[in-house]
Amino acid sequence: MRFLFEYLKENQEAFEASLPLNMGQILSIPLVLVGIVILALSFRKKAE
């Protein structure tokens, strides 16, 4: 959800205007990926 809410926020720094994603979205991507990996591992262990 945070990744999506970042679209609604104004840029906090001037250099963010030239980026395709703002800084909050860039920092959220690794956490989203870690969450997906944790979910995948937990579902795999339940299946075994």
Sequence and secondary structure as in RCSB ss.txt:
>XXXX:A:sequence
MRFLFEYLKENQEAFEASLPLNMGQILSIPLVLVGIVILALSFRKKAE
>XXXX:A:secstr
 HHHHTTTS  SSGGGGGSSS HHHHHHHHHHHHHHHHHHHHHHHHH 
